[in-house]
Amino acid sequence: MRERRGTKLGLAALATAIVFAVAWFAVNRQVGIPDDRTFFVVGFLVAAALGIASFVRGTRWYGGLAAVFAILIGISLPFTMSISRQDVAASAIQVGDTIPRFAAVDAFSNSFDSESLHGHLVLIKFFRAHW
């Protein structure tokens, strides 16, 4: 049976989406979201475009399934970025400022409060990624 031309595009779309998703989550895991996300947005949109192109060219069922996943993955980052702006508040705490009082739980489920941090160098990073 002759392979439809869009099947390879669908598989390439899924591979592209997976590569960019793995790279995006690797960057996020290091809490290092880049200020300029253009590279990732373009990569995700290319994956979605390849997925759409595979349907235009005609695809077998497994190429179509790969294309659907690529399209869903490919629009996820640009969509979440468009609905979730992450601006820094004008009253944000700056390096060297005194932190407000708070209580929290660390990675080992131990409770602590801001008073227990007095006299220690501490980096507290609040993180929210696009996903």
C-alpha positions in Angstrom: 0.0 0.0 0.0 1.4 3.4 -1.0 2.3 5.8 1.9 0.4 9.0 1.9 2.6 12.1 1.8 1.3 13.7 4.9 2.0 10.8 7.1 5.7 11.7 7.3 4.8 15.3 8.0 2.5 14.2 10.9 5.3 12.1 12.4 7.8 15.0 11.9 5.3 17.3 13.5 5.0 15.1 16.6 8.8 14.7 16.8 9.2 18.5 16.6 6.6 19.0 19.3 8.2 16.5 21.6 11.7 17.9 21.2 10.5 21.4 22.0 8.4 20.3 24.9 11.2 18.3 26.4 13.5 21.3 26.0 10.9 23.7 27.5 10.4 21.5 30.5 14.1 21.1 31.0 14.6 24.8 31.0 11.6 25.2 33.4 13.0 22.5 35.7 16.0 24.7 36.2 13.7 27.6 37.0 15.3 29.4 34.0 12.5 30.6 31.8 14.1 32.9 29.3 12.9 36.5 29.0 12.7 36.0 25.2 10.7 32.9 24.5 10.6 33.5 20.7 12.7 30.3 20.0 10.2 28.1 21.9 7.1 29.8 20.5 8.3 29.4 17.0 9.3 25.8 17.6 5.9 25.0 19.0 4.1 26.8 16.2 6.2 25.0 13.6 5.1 21.7 15.1 1.4 22.8 14.9 1.9 24.0 11.3 3.5 20.7 10.3 0.6 18.9 11.9 -1.9 20.9 9.9 0.1 20.5 6.7 0.0 16.7 7.2 -3.8 16.8 7.0 -3.7 19.0 3.9 -1.4 16.6 2.1 -3.3 13.5 3.3 -2.2 11.1 6.0 -2.7 7.6 7.2 -4.4 7.1 10.5 -1.1 7.0 12.5 0.2 10.1 10.8 -3.1 11.8 11.6 -2.9 10.7 15.2 0.7 12.1 15.5 -0.4 15.3 13.8 -3.3 15.8 16.2 -1.0 15.4 19.2 1.6 17.8 17.6 -1.1 20.4 17.0 -2.3 20.1 20.6 1.2 20.3 22.0 2.2 23.0 19.5 -0.5 25.4 20.5 -0.2 24.8 24.2 2.7 27.1 25.0 1.6 30.0 22.8 -1.9 29.7 24.2 -0.8 29.7 27.8 1.5 32.7 27.2 -1.3 34.6 25.6 -3.7 34.2 28.5 -1.3 34.4 31.4 0.9 37.5 31.5 3.6 37.4 34.1 4.4 41.0 34.9 6.4 42.1 37.9 4.4 44.2 40.3 5.6 47.8 41.0 5.8 47.0 44.7 7.8 43.8 44.2 10.5 43.0 46.8 14.0 43.8 45.5 17.3 42.2 46.4 18.4 43.5 49.8 14.8 44.4 51.0 13.4 43.1 54.2 11.0 40.3 53.5 7.5 40.4 55.0 6.6 37.9 57.7 5.4 34.5 56.5 5.3 30.8 57.3 5.9 28.0 54.8 6.9 24.4 54.3 10.2 23.4 52.7 10.9 20.6 50.2 11.3 18.1 53.1 7.9 19.0 54.7 9.5 21.0 57.5 7.7 24.1 58.6 9.6 27.3 58.9 8.9 31.0 59.2 10.6 34.2 58.1 11.9 34.9 61.6 14.0 31.6 61.5 15.8 32.9 58.4 17.1 36.0 60.2 20.9 36.3 59.9 21.2 33.7 57.1 21.6 34.4 53.4 18.5 33.1 51.7 17.2 32.9 48.2 13.4 32.6 48.0 12.1 32.2 44.5 8.4 32.0 43.7 7.9 30.4 40.4 5.0 30.0 38.0 5.7 28.7 34.6 3.5 28.7 31.4 1.9 25.4 31.1 
